[in-house]
Amino acid sequence: WCDICKVWTGGHIQQILKHKNGRMHIDHEAKMLSDARERETTRQKEEQSLKDELAAIERAAAAAMAKDEAAARSSSAAASVG
């Protein structure tokens, strides 16, 4: 059985070697490797996009928290003055 081509190759070593050196197997193997590289590239781009999005959310949250803390400090200072 050839996992790349999804065909039975027979049980003899000569049949297996003939299949592995054949055009169909070589073409299927090249396509499989090309597809694997493309999937990996896509996965890495999606992972980087997710990391960038999370970083932007964290920056926005930190800015909002700093703004809230500043507002709380100014309101508590106004309350102690009055």
N, C-alpha and C positions, 0 to 999 in steps of 0.2 A: 504494500500500500504506500502510495506517495501522498503525504499530507499536503504538499504544495499543489500538485495537479489534481488531487482527489481521484486517482485512478489506481487500479490494481496493476502492479508491475510484475507479478509472478514471484516465485520463490527462489529462482536461481540467480546467482550473482551476476551472470552474464546479462540476463534480462534487466536486472536492476541497473547495471552500469550502462547498458544501451539506452535505457530510459533517461538516466541522469545526464547523459551526454547529448541527448536529443534536443532539437530546437524547441519543441513544445515545453519541456521542463525548464530549459534555460529562460525562455520568455516568461513563463509563469513565475519563476523565482525572481527575476528582475522586477516584475510588476509587484510581487508581494513585498519586496524590499523597498521599492519606491513608495508604495502605499503606507508601509510602516513608518518611513521617514516623514511622510506628509502628516500622518496622524500624530506623531510625536511633536512636530512643529506646531500643529494646531493646538495640541494640549498645552504646550509651553506658552503660546500666545494667550490662551484663555486663562492660564494660571497667573501670568503677569498682569493681565487685565484685572483679574480679581484682586490681586495684591494692591494695584494702583487704586482701585475703587475703595478698598478697605482703608488705605492710607488717607485718602481724601475724606472719608467719613470720620476717621479719627481726628484729622486736623480740624474739621468743622465742629466736632464735639468739643475739642479742647478750646477752640475759640469761643464757643457758646458758654462753656463753663467759666472761662476767664471773664467774660462779659457779665455773667450772673454774679460771680464773686465780687467784681468791681461795683456792681449795682447794690449788692448787699452791704458792702463796706460803706458806700456813700449814704445809703439810707440809715444805717446804724449810726453813722457819724452825725447825720442831721437830727436824729432822734435824741442823741445825748446832748446836743447843743441846745435844743429847744426845751 
